Amino acid sequence: MVKPIADTVKLYASSAIEANDRAQVETASVGLFGILKMLKDPQVQKTLRFAQAFLEVSAQKKQQQQG
């Protein structure tokens, strides 16, 4: 059970490192139309849904700790 999780974490970590490297090299700015085009990408949509759900869960947990 631990191995699949470790492999997934390694995959995401290496992807994050590679993305950071690419972002550091890229000098072009991202405009409004570029962002709108990216929003059509299914992977971007999946990532945005994850981010939204993560923020909702984080807010709920923070509220439970305070209340």
N, C-alpha and C positions, 0 to 999 in steps of 0.2 A: 504493500500500500504506500509506503514512503517513497519508493523509487519513482513511480509515476509523478508524484508531486514534485520531487527533486528535479526530475527531468523537465517538467513544465516550468519550474522556477528558473532553471538554467536557460531555457529557451527564451523566456521573457527578459531575463537579465542580459543575455547576449544581444537580443533585439534592441533593447533600450540603449546599450552601449553603441551598437552600430548606428542607430537613429541619431544619437547625440553626435557621433563623428560626422555623419552626413550633414546634420544641421549646422555644425561648426564650419564646414567647407562651403555650404551654399550661402551666397550673398544676396540673391534676389529677394525682394520683399514679396510678401503674400498679400494680394489685394482682395477686395471684396468679392470680385467675380471668381477668383481662385478659391476662396473659401466656399462660395456657393457651389462650385463644381465639386469640391471635396465632400460636401454634405451629401451628395448623391452616391458616394462610394459606400457599399454595404459594410465594409470593414470599419469605416468611420462611424457609421450608424451604430454598429455593435459596440464600439468603444464608447460612444456617447451614452448609450443606454446603460452600459456598465458604470460609467462615471456618475450618472444620475442616480442609479440604484445605490451605489456606494455612498454617495453624499446623503441620501435619504436614510440609510441604515446608520451612518455616523451621527446624523442629527438625532435620530431616535435614541441611540445609545447614550449620547451626551445628555439628552433630556431625562432619561431614566436615572442617570447618575445624579443629576441635580435635584430631581423630584423625589 
